[in-house]
Amino acid sequence: MKLKFIDDINPATGKTIKKVLCSSEKEIDKAVSNARKAQKKWSSLTLAQRSKMMEAAAKDFIKNKEKIGRIITDEMGKLYKSAVGETHAVAYGIRESIEQSKIALKTEILQEENLVTELHRTPLGVCAIITPWNFPVSMPESLLSPALLAGNTVVFKPSEMVPLTGKAIFDIFNKHLPKGVINLVQGADEVGNYLIHSNIDMIAFVGSQAVGKHIMKVAGDKLKRIVLELGGKDPMIVLNDADLQKAANFAVNGSLRNTGQVCVSVERIYVQEKAADKFTKLVAEGVKNFKYGSGYDESVQMGPLVSAKQRENVLSQVKDAVKKGAKLVSGGGVPKGNKGFFMEPTLITNLTHKHRIMNEETFGPVVAIQKVKTEDEAVKLANDSPFGLGATVWTKNKKKGLDIARKIESGMIGVNQGIGAVSGTPWVGVKQSGYGYIGSIDGIRQFTVPRKISYKK
C-alpha cells in the first residue's frame, strides 16, 4: 500500500482542513495484533471493572463536547449546536449500554430435573468497527460500547470524511482503557477492505448497501460474525384524514434535517389525492422558509452536504426526475457565489416509481411527493423497495394507522410521529437495510457468542 493521505475538506468552504495520513497495511496488521494481545486480559476483567472505565470515558465526552462539536462542524458541516448535542448524547449512550450489559451479559443458570446448564455470553474476540460520517460520534459509540463492554477489543476505522472526529473519539476511549483495547486506523475504501480481510473475528459496519454486501461476502469466507446497518429509503404515508399541518412539518424537518443526510430521513412521501394539494402547499411553505448556511450560524436549519460528490449524486436524481416529467416546485440548484457544498432545500412532486429519486437512497435535502388514490396503493408502494429501515403513517384514525403500520415492511415505524421508540428497544432494519441490529439487550448480545456448561446437580 503506497503512502496515501485523506484530504479532510471543510464542506462549508471547500478548503482543506488537514491532510491525514492513511494507515499502511503494516499499521493495520499491528493494530489487529495489538487488539488480539489485549483481548484476553480485557475480557478477564469483570463487567463492573470495564464499566468503570467506560463511565470515565462518558464523562470525558461531556467535558469535551464543545471541542468535538467544532471538529464535527468543520469536517462534515453539521450545525454546531447539533454537533455538541450529539457529543453530549454519547455519554447517555455509553451509560445506557452499561445498564443493559448487566442483563445482557449475566450468566443464566437453567435447570431441568437434576441437570444444570450455565449459559455464558462470551466475547467474540477482535471486532472491526467501521462507521459513517453523518453522525460521526453517536454511530461509532453505538458499536464501540457494546463491543467493548462485552469484552471484545476493537480496531476502529472512522469514515474518511471525518478522520479528526474519529481521532477525538479514539483519544477519549484510549485514555481510559488499557493499551491495545481500542486501536485506530485511518483511510478510505482500500484501508477498510484490508481491515475486513485481516485476522479479526467480527465486523460491525454502518454505511452503504453496496459496501455492506461486499463485507458480507468477505466475512462469509471465514464465517466472521457481522452486524450491518445499511441505510434506508423511508416512506411517509399521509392519508386524507391526517392532521396535514403536523404531517407537513414532519415531512419538511424529516426530509431536510442534517441536510437530508440521515439514514432514516423521509425520502419518499405518498399522500392521498384529496389531501395532496393542501399538504403540498404546506410543505412548500416550510421548504421555502428552511434556511441554510454555515453550521456556526445559529439562524440556519441546515448546513452543506458533506462533499461535492454527495451533492452531485443528489442533484443528478433531481435532474433525472424533472427530465422524466416530475415537477420541481422549489430549489434543486446550487447557490450562486458559494464555495462550499451547499444545495437549496428542494421540493419535487408529480413523482412515480419510474424516477430514480423514488428508488435510490438520496441522502440529501429533498422532499419528494407522490400522489396515491388508496391506502392499499400507498402500502404497496411503500413496500416496493429493497430497503426497510424506517417509515411513518399519518392519520387521525389511530386504529387505521396501526393496521397500516403492521403491513409496512420496515423495522421501525411511527404512527403520527417519527420512529423514536421506548428506550432499550433495538435500532433495526429489515430486508436490505440491515443484517442484525444494534441497541437493546439483544443488540449487545450480538457482540457475544453463547456458551453452555452442563452438569448433574
C-alpha positions as CSV (number, residue, x, y, z in Angstrom):
1,M,0.0,0.0,0.0
2,K,1.6,3.3,-1.1
3,L,1.7,6.3,1.2
4,K,-1.6,8.0,0.9
5,F,-3.4,10.9,2.5
6,I,-7.0,11.9,3.2
7,D,-7.9,15.4,2.1
8,D,-10.0,16.4,5.1
9,I,-12.2,19.2,3.5
10,N,-14.5,21.7,5.2
11,P,-17.7,21.3,3.2
12,A,-18.8,24.9,4.1
13,T,-15.8,26.5,2.5
14,G,-14.3,23.8,0.2
15,K,-10.9,24.4,1.9
16,T,-8.7,21.6,3.1
17,I,-8.6,21.4,6.9
18,K,-5.7,18.9,7.0
19,K,-4.1,16.1,5.1
20,V,-4.4,13.0,7.2
21,L,-2.1,10.1,6.6
22,C,-3.8,6.8,5.8
23,S,-2.8,3.7,7.7
24,S,-0.5,1.3,5.9
25,E,-1.0,-2.5,5.7
26,K,1.7,-2.9,8.3
27,E,0.0,-0.4,10.6
28,I,-3.4,-2.2,10.2
29,D,-1.8,-5.6,10.9
30,K,-0.2,-4.0,14.0
31,A,-3.5,-2.6,15.2
32,V,-5.1,-6.0,14.8
33,S,-2.2,-7.7,16.6
34,N,-2.4,-5.2,19.5
35,A,-6.1,-5.9,19.8
36,R,-5.5,-9.6,19.8
37,K,-2.8,-9.4,22.6
38,A,-5.0,-7.2,24.7
39,Q,-8.3,-9.1,24.3
40,K,-7.8,-12.0,26.9
41,K,-6.8,-9.6,29.7
42,W,-9.6,-7.2,28.8
43,S,-12.2,-10.0,28.7
44,S,-11.0,-11.4,32.0
45,L,-12.0,-8.2,33.8
46,T,-15.4,-8.1,35.4
47,L,-18.2,-6.2,33.8
48,A,-18.0,-3.7,36.7
49,Q,-14.4,-3.1,36.0
50,R,-14.9,-2.5,32.3
51,S,-17.9,-0.3,33.1
52,K,-16.0,1.9,35.4
53,M,-13.5,2.7,32.6
54,M,-16.3,3.3,30.1
55,E,-18.0,5.7,32.6
56,A,-14.8,7.7,32.8
57,A,-14.9,8.0,29.0
58,A,-18.5,9.1,29.1
59,K,-17.6,12.0,31.5
60,D,-14.8,13.0,29.1
61,F,-17.2,13.2,26.2
62,I,-19.3,15.7,28.1
63,K,-16.2,17.6,29.2
64,N,-15.0,17.9,25.5
65,K,-18.4,18.3,23.8
66,E,-17.7,21.8,22.5
67,K,-14.3,20.9,21.2
68,I,-15.5,17.8,19.4
69,G,-18.6,19.7,18.2
70,R,-16.3,22.2,16.4
71,I,-14.4,19.4,14.8
72,I,-17.7,17.8,13.5
73,T,-19.0,21.1,12.1
74,D,-15.7,21.8,10.4
75,E,-15.4,18.3,8.9
76,M,-19.0,17.4,7.8
77,G,-21.0,20.6,8.1
78,K,-23.4,19.6,10.8
79,L,-25.0,22.5,12.8
80,Y,-22.7,23.3,15.7
81,K,-25.5,23.1,18.3
82,S,-26.5,19.7,16.9
83,A,-22.9,18.5,16.9
84,V,-22.4,19.5,20.5
85,G,-25.7,17.8,21.4
86,E,-24.7,14.6,19.6
87,T,-21.4,14.5,21.5
88,H,-23.2,15.1,24.8
89,A,-25.6,12.3,24.0
90,V,-22.7,9.8,23.6
91,A,-22.4,9.8,27.4
92,Y,-26.0,8.8,27.7
93,G,-25.4,6.0,25.1
94,I,-22.4,4.6,27.0
95,R,-24.4,4.7,30.3
96,E,-27.4,3.0,28.7
97,S,-25.2,0.3,27.3
98,I,-23.6,-0.2,30.8
99,E,-27.0,-0.8,32.3
100,Q,-28.2,-3.1,29.5
101,S,-25.0,-5.1,29.7
102,K,-25.8,-6.0,33.3
103,I,-28.7,-8.1,31.9
104,A,-27.3,-9.0,28.5
105,L,-24.1,-10.4,29.8
106,K,-25.3,-12.0,33.0
107,T,-24.7,-15.8,33.3
108,E,-28.0,-17.7,33.2
109,I,-28.5,-20.8,35.4
110,L,-31.0,-23.2,33.9
111,Q,-32.2,-26.4,35.5
112,E,-34.2,-29.4,34.2
113,E,-34.7,-32.0,36.9
114,N,-31.1,-32.7,38.2
115,L,-29.4,-31.3,35.0
116,V,-27.9,-27.8,35.3
117,T,-26.7,-25.7,32.4
118,E,-24.8,-22.5,32.8
119,L,-25.3,-20.2,29.8
120,H,-22.4,-17.7,29.4
121,R,-22.2,-14.8,27.0
122,T,-18.6,-14.7,25.9
123,P,-16.8,-12.1,23.7
124,L,-16.1,-12.9,20.0
125,G,-12.5,-11.5,20.2
126,V,-11.3,-8.7,17.9
127,C,-14.0,-6.6,16.3
128,A,-13.6,-4.2,13.4
129,I,-15.8,-1.1,13.8
130,I,-16.3,0.8,10.6
131,T,-18.6,3.8,10.8
132,P,-20.1,6.6,8.7
133,W,-19.7,10.4,8.7
134,N,-23.3,11.7,9.1
135,F,-23.5,11.0,12.9
136,P,-19.7,10.8,13.4
137,V,-19.7,10.3,17.2
138,S,-23.1,8.7,18.0
139,M,-22.8,6.0,15.4
140,P,-19.3,4.9,16.5
141,E,-20.4,4.9,20.1
142,S,-23.4,2.7,19.3
143,L,-21.0,0.0,18.1
144,L,-18.0,0.6,20.3
145,S,-19.9,0.5,23.6
146,P,-21.5,-2.9,23.2
147,A,-18.3,-4.4,21.7
148,L,-16.1,-3.2,24.5
149,L,-18.4,-3.9,27.4
150,A,-18.9,-7.4,26.1
151,G,-15.1,-8.0,26.4
152,N,-14.1,-7.6,22.8
153,T,-11.2,-5.4,21.7
154,V,-11.6,-3.3,18.6
155,V,-9.9,-1.8,15.6
156,F,-11.8,1.4,14.8
157,K,-12.0,2.9,11.3
158,P,-14.0,6.1,11.1
159,S,-15.2,7.5,7.8
160,E,-12.5,9.1,5.7
161,M,-14.8,12.2,5.7
162,V,-14.4,12.7,9.5
163,P,-10.9,11.5,10.4
164,L,-10.3,14.1,13.1
165,T,-13.6,13.3,14.8
166,G,-12.6,9.7,14.7
167,K,-9.3,10.6,16.3
168,A,-11.0,12.5,19.0
169,I,-13.2,9.5,19.8
170,F,-10.2,7.2,19.9
171,D,-8.3,9.6,22.2
172,I,-11.0,9.6,24.8
173,F,-11.5,5.9,24.9
174,N,-7.8,5.1,24.7
175,K,-7.2,7.5,27.6
176,H,-9.3,5.4,29.9
177,L,-8.9,1.8,28.5
178,P,-5.9,-0.5,28.8
179,K,-3.4,-0.3,25.9
180,G,-4.5,-2.2,22.8
181,V,-8.2,-2.4,23.8
182,I,-9.1,0.2,21.2
183,N,-6.9,0.8,18.1
184,L,-7.4,3.4,15.3
185,V,-6.8,3.1,11.6
186,Q,-7.5,5.9,9.1
187,G,-8.3,5.7,5.4
188,A,-11.0,5.1,2.8
189,D,-12.1,2.0,0.9
190,E,-8.6,0.5,0.5
191,V,-8.0,0.6,4.2
192,G,-11.4,-0.7,5.1
193,N,-11.1,-3.6,2.6
194,Y,-7.7,-4.6,4.0
195,L,-9.1,-4.5,7.6
196,I,-12.1,-6.7,6.9
197,H,-9.8,-9.3,5.3
198,S,-7.4,-9.2,8.3
199,N,-7.3,-11.5,11.4
200,I,-10.5,-10.2,13.0
201,D,-13.4,-12.1,14.4
202,M,-16.3,-9.7,13.8
203,I,-17.2,-6.7,11.6
204,A,-19.7,-4.1,12.8
205,F,-20.5,-1.7,10.0
206,V,-22.8,1.2,9.3
207,G,-22.9,2.6,5.8
208,S,-24.0,1.9,2.3
209,Q,-25.8,-1.1,1.0
210,A,-23.1,-1.8,-1.6
211,V,-20.3,-1.9,0.9
212,G,-22.4,-3.9,3.3
213,K,-22.9,-6.6,0.6
214,H,-19.1,-6.7,0.0
215,I,-18.5,-7.1,3.7
216,M,-20.9,-9.9,3.9
217,K,-19.1,-11.8,1.1
218,V,-15.7,-11.3,2.7
219,A,-17.0,-12.3,6.1
220,G,-18.5,-15.5,4.6
221,D,-15.1,-16.8,3.6
222,K,-14.1,-17.4,7.2
223,L,-17.5,-17.1,8.8
224,K,-16.7,-13.9,10.6
225,R,-19.6,-12.5,12.6
226,I,-21.2,-9.4,11.2
227,V,-23.6,-6.6,12.2
228,L,-24.6,-4.3,9.3
229,E,-26.8,-1.2,9.2
230,L,-27.2,-0.3,5.6
231,G,-29.4,2.8,5.2
232,G,-32.9,3.2,4.0
233,K,-35.4,4.8,1.7
234,D,-38.0,5.7,4.3
235,P,-41.6,6.1,3.2
236,M,-44.1,8.5,4.7
237,I,-47.8,7.7,4.2
238,V,-50.2,10.7,4.5
239,L,-53.9,9.8,4.4
240,N,-56.8,12.1,3.6
241,D,-57.8,12.4,7.3
242,A,-54.4,13.2,8.6
243,D,-53.5,16.4,10.6
244,L,-51.9,18.0,7.5
245,Q,-50.1,20.8,9.3
246,K,-48.5,18.3,11.7
247,A,-47.7,15.9,8.8
248,A,-46.2,18.7,6.7
249,N,-44.0,20.0,9.5
250,F,-42.7,16.4,9.9
251,A,-42.2,16.0,6.2
252,V,-40.1,19.1,5.9
253,N,-37.9,18.5,9.0
254,G,-37.7,14.8,8.4
255,S,-36.5,15.3,4.8
256,L,-34.2,18.2,5.4
257,R,-32.6,17.8,8.9
258,N,-28.9,17.3,8.8
259,T,-29.2,18.3,5.1
260,G,-31.1,15.1,4.5
261,Q,-28.1,13.1,5.4
262,V,-29.8,10.7,7.8
263,C,-30.4,7.0,7.2
264,V,-34.0,7.5,8.5
265,S,-34.7,10.7,6.5
266,V,-38.1,10.9,4.9
267,E,-37.1,10.1,1.4
268,R,-40.5,9.4,-0.3
269,I,-43.9,10.7,0.6
270,Y,-47.2,9.0,-0.5
271,V,-50.2,11.3,0.0
272,Q,-53.8,10.6,-0.8
273,E,-55.3,12.7,-3.6
274,K,-57.9,14.6,-1.6
275,A,-55.2,15.8,0.8
276,A,-52.4,16.2,-1.7
277,D,-52.9,19.9,-2.8
278,K,-53.2,21.3,0.7
279,F,-50.4,19.1,2.1
280,T,-48.1,20.1,-0.8
281,K,-48.9,23.8,-0.2
282,L,-48.0,23.5,3.5
283,V,-44.8,21.6,2.7
284,A,-43.8,24.2,0.0
285,E,-44.1,27.0,2.6
286,G,-41.9,25.0,5.0
287,V,-39.3,24.3,2.4
288,K,-39.3,27.9,1.3
289,N,-38.6,29.1,4.8
290,F,-35.9,26.5,5.6
291,K,-32.7,28.4,6.0
292,Y,-29.3,27.0,5.1
293,G,-25.7,28.2,5.7
294,S,-22.7,27.7,7.9
295,G,-23.1,25.3,10.8
296,Y,-21.9,28.1,13.1
297,D,-24.8,30.4,12.1
298,E,-27.5,29.9,14.8
299,S,-30.2,31.2,12.4
300,V,-29.9,28.4,9.9
301,Q,-31.5,25.0,10.0
302,M,-29.1,23.0,7.8
303,G,-25.5,23.2,6.6
304,P,-23.8,21.9,3.5
305,L,-23.7,18.4,2.1
306,V,-20.6,16.5,3.2
307,S,-18.9,16.6,-0.2
308,A,-19.1,17.7,-3.8
309,K,-19.6,14.0,-4.8
310,Q,-22.6,13.7,-2.4
311,R,-24.1,16.9,-3.7
312,E,-23.7,15.8,-7.3
313,N,-25.5,12.5,-6.6
314,V,-28.5,14.3,-5.1
315,L,-28.6,16.8,-8.0
316,S,-28.5,14.0,-10.5
317,Q,-31.5,12.4,-9.0
318,V,-33.4,15.6,-9.1
319,K,-32.4,16.3,-12.7
320,D,-33.4,12.8,-13.7
321,A,-36.8,13.2,-12.2
322,V,-37.5,16.5,-13.9
323,K,-36.4,15.1,-17.2
324,K,-38.9,12.3,-16.8
325,G,-41.8,14.5,-16.0
326,A,-41.6,15.4,-12.3
327,K,-42.4,19.0,-11.2
328,L,-39.6,20.9,-9.5
329,V,-41.6,23.2,-7.1
330,S,-38.6,24.9,-5.5
331,G,-34.9,24.6,-5.0
332,G,-33.0,21.9,-6.9
333,G,-29.9,24.1,-7.5
334,V,-26.6,25.2,-6.1
335,P,-26.5,28.7,-4.5
336,K,-24.5,31.2,-6.6
337,G,-21.3,32.5,-5.3
338,N,-20.9,29.9,-2.6
339,K,-17.7,28.0,-2.3
340,G,-18.9,25.1,-0.1
341,F,-21.1,22.1,-1.0
342,F,-24.4,23.8,-0.3
343,M,-27.7,22.9,-2.1
344,E,-31.0,24.6,-2.0
345,P,-33.8,22.9,0.0
346,T,-35.8,21.2,-2.7
347,L,-39.4,20.2,-3.2
348,I,-40.3,17.9,-6.1
349,T,-43.8,16.5,-6.9
350,N,-45.6,14.6,-9.7
351,L,-43.3,11.6,-9.0
352,T,-43.7,7.9,-9.7
353,H,-41.5,4.9,-9.2
354,K,-40.1,5.3,-12.6
355,H,-38.0,8.1,-11.1
356,R,-34.6,7.2,-9.6
357,I,-35.3,9.5,-6.7
358,M,-38.1,7.2,-5.5
359,N,-36.0,4.1,-5.6
360,E,-32.4,5.0,-4.8
361,E,-31.2,6.4,-1.5
362,T,-30.9,10.2,-1.9
363,F,-29.2,11.3,1.3
364,G,-29.8,15.0,0.5
365,P,-32.2,17.9,1.2
366,V,-35.1,16.9,-1.0
367,V,-38.8,16.5,-0.2
368,A,-40.2,14.0,-2.7
369,I,-44.0,13.7,-3.0
370,Q,-46.1,11.2,-5.0
371,K,-50.0,11.2,-5.1
372,V,-51.9,7.9,-4.5
373,K,-55.5,7.0,-4.7
374,T,-55.9,4.5,-1.9
375,E,-54.4,3.3,1.4
376,D,-53.6,0.0,-0.2
377,E,-51.7,1.7,-3.1
378,A,-49.7,3.7,-0.5
379,V,-48.8,0.5,1.4
380,K,-47.9,-1.3,-1.9
381,L,-45.6,1.5,-3.0
382,A,-44.1,1.9,0.5
383,N,-43.1,-1.8,0.3
384,D,-41.9,-1.6,-3.3
385,S,-38.2,-1.2,-2.2
386,P,-35.3,-3.3,-1.2
387,F,-34.9,-1.0,1.8
388,G,-36.8,-1.5,5.1
389,L,-35.4,0.8,7.8
390,G,-38.0,3.3,9.0
391,A,-41.5,4.5,7.9
392,T,-44.3,6.7,9.2
393,V,-48.1,6.7,8.8
394,W,-50.2,9.8,9.3
395,T,-54.0,9.6,10.0
396,K,-56.3,10.8,12.7
397,N,-57.7,7.3,12.9
398,K,-55.3,5.6,15.3
399,K,-56.6,2.1,14.6
400,K,-56.3,2.5,10.9
401,G,-52.8,3.9,11.4
402,L,-51.7,0.9,13.4
403,D,-53.3,-1.5,10.9
404,I,-51.3,0.1,8.1
405,A,-48.1,0.3,10.1
406,R,-48.3,-3.5,10.7
407,K,-48.4,-4.0,6.9
408,I,-45.3,-1.9,6.2
409,E,-42.1,-3.9,5.6
410,S,-39.8,-1.7,7.8
411,G,-38.0,-2.4,11.1
412,M,-39.1,0.9,12.8
413,I,-42.5,2.5,12.2
414,G,-44.1,5.6,13.7
415,V,-47.8,6.4,13.7
416,N,-48.3,10.2,13.7
417,Q,-44.7,10.6,14.8
418,G,-41.2,9.8,13.9
419,I,-39.6,6.4,14.6
420,G,-38.5,7.4,18.1
421,A,-39.2,4.5,20.4
422,V,-39.1,3.4,24.0
423,S,-35.6,3.4,25.5
424,G,-34.0,-0.1,25.3
425,T,-35.6,-1.2,22.0
426,P,-33.3,-2.0,19.1
427,W,-32.3,0.0,16.1
428,V,-33.3,-2.4,13.3
429,G,-33.8,-2.6,9.6
430,V,-35.4,-5.4,7.6
431,K,-34.9,-6.6,4.0
432,Q,-31.6,-5.0,2.7
433,S,-31.5,-2.2,5.3
434,G,-29.6,-4.4,7.8
435,Y,-28.3,-7.7,9.0
436,G,-28.5,-7.9,12.7
437,Y,-29.3,-4.8,14.8
438,I,-27.8,-2.5,17.4
439,G,-29.0,-1.1,20.7
440,S,-31.0,-3.0,23.3
441,I,-30.1,-6.1,25.4
442,D,-30.3,-8.3,22.4
443,G,-28.2,-5.9,20.4
444,I,-25.4,-6.1,22.9
445,R,-25.6,-9.9,22.8
446,Q,-24.8,-9.8,19.1
447,F,-21.2,-8.9,20.1
448,T,-21.0,-12.2,22.0
449,V,-21.4,-15.9,21.5
450,P,-23.4,-18.1,23.9
451,R,-21.5,-21.0,25.6
452,K,-23.1,-23.7,27.6
453,I,-21.6,-25.7,30.5
454,S,-23.8,-28.5,31.7
455,Y,-23.5,-30.9,34.7
456,K,-25.6,-33.0,37.0
457,K,-26.6,-31.5,40.3
